[in-house]
Amino acid sequence: MNSLITLHARIFGALETHLAPALLPSLARLLFVGALFMYYWNAGLTKIGDGFGGLFQLSPGAYVQILPRAVEAVGYDPSALGALARATVLFGTWAEFLLPILLAVGLFTRIAALGMIGFVMVQTWVDVMGHGAVLGALFDRHADGLIDTRAFWIFPLLLLVFKGAGPLSLDTALARWLQPKSAAFVPASQPR
């Protein structure tokens, strides 16, 4: 029995020590890109106007999607909204493009993952409060509720917050490039 426990500890200890630090963050990023990148990209595309200027001149649908009650209150005229509402929709739309790109390439990954977690939480709040979606509940027999789905979206993002981007990322390449070149070893007894 001791040999079985030792074998188990050796195998899974090696996995945890050598494989998991590289594999888990890389898989979390891959999962995010595979499952959600195009979801957010397409959602962002529905909010922008035509051409490059469309990134600054958003479609009326952007306001309906992000601030449904506020737009309804002004008769679906986004120009009647204040500067804060316009800035909220503009930055929210930009975040829909920028944060997934940062996560995909692994640049500023921890900050991008935190931003994406905040985005998912705000998105969920808007879906429930503004669009009438049913939040659902954890620990019930239904696994398709909004809260269940969004919890699964947030988990790989949390892993990226705690573990970073992994070895196949711009974060790692940038850290290696910025790492100071070590001076040649000079023994303490010799003058420098």
C-alpha positions in Angstrom: 0.0 0.0 0.0 2.9 2.4 0.8 4.4 1.8 -2.7 1.0 2.7 -4.3 0.8 5.9 -2.2 4.4 6.8 -3.0 3.8 6.2 -6.8 0.7 8.4 -6.6 2.6 11.2 -4.8 5.5 11.0 -7.2 3.3 11.1 -10.4 0.9 13.8 -9.3 3.6 15.7 -7.5 5.6 15.9 -10.7 2.5 17.0 -12.6 1.7 19.7 -10.1 5.3 20.9 -10.0 6.4 20.7 -13.6 3.3 20.5 -15.9 0.5 22.4 -14.2 2.2 25.8 -13.9 2.6 26.0 -17.7 -0.4 23.9 -18.8 -3.2 25.4 -16.6 -2.9 29.1 -17.6 -2.3 28.1 -21.3 -5.4 25.9 -21.3 -7.4 28.7 -19.5 -6.5 31.1 -22.2 -7.2 28.6 -25.0 -10.6 27.8 -23.4 -11.5 31.5 -23.2 -10.4 32.1 -26.8 -12.2 28.9 -28.1 -15.4 29.5 -26.2 -15.8 33.2 -25.8 -13.5 35.3 -28.0 -15.9 35.3 -31.1 -18.9 35.7 -28.8 -17.5 39.0 -27.5 -16.0 40.0 -30.9 -19.4 39.6 -32.6 -21.2 41.3 -29.8 -18.8 44.3 -30.2 -19.4 44.4 -33.9 -23.1 44.9 -33.4 -22.4 48.0 -31.4 -20.1 49.9 -33.7 -20.9 52.1 -36.7 -19.4 51.9 -40.2 -15.6 52.1 -40.9 -12.9 53.1 -38.4 -15.0 56.0 -37.2 -17.6 53.5 -36.1 -15.4 52.8 -33.1 -16.3 56.3 -31.9 -19.7 56.7 -33.4 -21.6 53.8 -32.0 -24.8 52.3 -33.3 -28.1 53.0 -31.5 -28.2 49.3 -30.8 -25.1 49.7 -28.6 -27.1 51.9 -26.2 -30.1 49.5 -26.2 -27.9 46.5 -25.4 -25.8 48.2 -22.6 -28.3 50.7 -21.1 -31.7 49.3 -22.1 -33.8 51.1 -19.4 -32.1 54.4 -19.9 -32.5 54.4 -23.6 -36.2 53.4 -23.2 -36.7 56.3 -20.8 -35.5 58.8 -23.5 -37.6 57.4 -26.2 -34.8 55.3 -27.8 -32.9 58.5 -28.7 -29.3 57.9 -27.6 -28.4 61.6 -28.2 -30.7 62.4 -25.3 -28.4 60.5 -22.9 -25.8 62.3 -20.9 -22.0 62.2 -21.3 -21.6 59.5 -18.6 -24.0 57.2 -20.4 -22.2 57.7 -23.7 -18.8 57.1 -22.1 -20.1 54.0 -20.5 -21.3 52.5 -23.8 -18.2 53.6 -25.6 -15.8 52.1 -23.1 -17.9 49.0 -22.7 -17.8 48.4 -26.4 -14.1 49.0 -26.6 -13.6 46.5 -23.7 -15.5 43.9 -25.7 -12.8 44.1 -28.3 -9.7 44.9 -26.3 -9.9 42.6 -23.3 -10.4 39.4 -25.3 -7.5 40.4 -27.6 -5.2 40.9 -24.6 -6.3 37.5 -23.2 -5.8 35.8 -26.5 -2.2 37.0 -26.9 -1.4 36.9 -23.2 -0.5 40.6 -22.7 -1.3 42.2 -19.4 -3.2 39.0 -18.7 -3.9 39.4 -15.0 -5.3 42.9 -15.5 -7.2 41.9 -18.6 -8.7 38.8 -16.8 -9.8 41.1 -13.9 -11.3 43.5 -16.4 -13.1 40.6 -18.1 -14.5 39.3 -14.8 -15.9 42.8 -14.1 -17.3 42.9 -17.6 -19.0 39.5 -17.2 -20.5 40.7 -13.9 -21.8 43.9 -15.3 -23.1 42.1 -18.4 -24.9 39.7 -16.2 -26.5 42.5 -14.2 -27.6 44.2 -17.4 -29.0 41.0 -18.7 -31.1 40.5 -15.5 -32.1 44.0 -14.7 -32.3 45.5 -18.2 -33.3 42.6 -20.4 -35.3 40.5 -18.0 -33.1 37.4 -18.1 -33.5 34.9 -15.2 -30.5 34.7 -13.1 -31.2 31.1 -11.9 -29.4 29.6 -8.9 -26.4 27.6 -8.1 -26.8 24.2 -6.5 -30.1 23.5 -8.2 -30.7 20.7 -10.7 -30.5 23.1 -13.7 -27.1 23.6 -15.2 -28.2 26.0 -17.9 -29.1 29.0 -15.9 -27.4 32.4 -16.4 -25.5 32.2 -13.1 -24.3 28.7 -13.9 -23.0 29.7 -17.3 -21.3 32.9 -16.1 -19.6 31.0 -13.2 -18.0 28.8 -15.8 -16.9 31.8 -17.8 -15.3 33.4 -14.7 -13.4 30.3 -13.5 -10.7 30.3 -16.2 -10.4 34.1 -15.8 -9.8 33.7 -12.1 -7.1 31.1 -12.9 -5.4 33.6 -15.1 -5.6 36.3 -12.4 -3.9 33.9 -9.9 -1.5 32.1 -12.3 -0.7 34.6 -15.0 -0.7 33.9 -18.8 1.6 30.9 -18.9 4.7 30.4 -21.0 3.1 30.9 -24.4 2.3 34.5 -24.0 3.5 38.0 -24.7 3.7 38.5 -20.9 6.3 35.9 -20.7 8.2 37.1 -23.7 8.1 40.7 -22.4 9.3 39.6 -19.0 12.3 37.8 -20.5 13.1 40.7 -22.8 12.9 43.2 -19.9 14.8 41.0 -17.5 18.1 42.7 -16.7 21.1 41.0 -18.2 23.2 39.6 -15.3 26.7 40.9 -15.0 29.5 38.4 -15.1 30.2 36.8 -11.8 32.8 38.5 -9.8 34.0 36.8 -6.6 33.6 39.0 -3.5 37.4 38.9 -2.8 38.2 40.6 -6.2 37.6 44.3 -6.8 34.9 45.2 -9.3 
